[in-house]
């Protein structure tokens, strides 16, 4: 089975840039999607296919994918960005999620 | 704008089954893949399986293969997930989530979630 590794937690100062990583074997060969989940809410897609933003997602959210690591970047972090973030890929028609990263905005 | 609306919360006894529905509105059901994802209290997201109605394709996570059945009723634009042999650790919020048929666009939209509580 394919495993995705995320740090359990991350923190960022208000107005600064946060980076959340997602590690997987040759993950650059896969489409990586990122979800934001706030407390007691359903997840929301914030990046799809490595770098694309769905309609309504601020430009502050961006993504990259190279080698064995995909990265979600949140620029000019706001208090409202505090949430859990999950990466997700497909592996042989099986959906795989990373364990999630809790982002704290200081 | 496609929306997914799920059935309400359920309380079940251990050993029983639960069937959760997910109705699509505002879009063409046949152009979507419907996936099921669950989240136990305080835990992360876990993909259970998915169905592509237009292709008749169903995939299950190996962990749930024996206990889960995913179906779709195209006339009513509704997908279903049935989980049998319920245990206390099946207590979770169950979400349906849509994706394009080629599974390249990520899960969007999501249903509101259905809390299933397994308790004796």
Contacts between the chains, C-beta under 8 A, distances in Angstrom:
chain1	res1	chain2	res2	distance
A	1	B	62	7.5
A	31	B	104	5.7
A	33	B	106	3.5
A	33	B	107	7.0
A	35	B	45	7.4
A	35	B	106	7.7
A	35	B	107	7.1
A	37	B	45	7.7
A	42	B	95	6.0
A	42	B	110	4.3
A	42	B	111	6.9
A	42	B	112	6.0
A	42	B	113	5.5
A	43	B	37	8.0
A	43	B	45	6.7
A	43	B	95	7.5
A	43	B	97	7.8
A	43	B	107	7.3
A	43	B	110	5.8
A	44	B	108	7.8
A	44	B	110	7.4
A	45	B	106	4.6
A	45	B	107	6.2
A	45	B	108	4.0
A	47	B	106	7.9
A	48	B	104	7.7
A	48	B	105	5.4
A	48	B	106	3.6
A	48	B	108	7.4
A	49	B	104	6.0
A	49	B	105	7.1
A	49	B	106	7.3
A	54	B	106	7.7
A	54	B	108	6.0
A	84	B	44	7.9
A	86	B	44	6.7
A	86	B	45	5.4
A	88	B	45	7.7
A	88	B	47	7.8
A	88	B	106	7.1
A	88	B	107	7.1
A	90	B	103	5.5
A	93	B	59	4.7
A	94	B	47	7.1
A	94	B	59	6.7
A	94	B	61	6.2
A	94	B	62	7.6
A	95	B	35	6.3
A	95	B	37	7.6
A	95	B	47	3.3
A	95	B	50	6.9
A	95	B	61	7.4
A	96	B	47	6.8
A	97	B	37	7.7
A	97	B	44	6.3
A	97	B	45	4.5
A	97	B	46	6.7
A	97	B	47	6.2
A	98	B	44	7.7
A	99	B	44	5.1
A	100	B	44	4.3
A	100	B	45	7.0
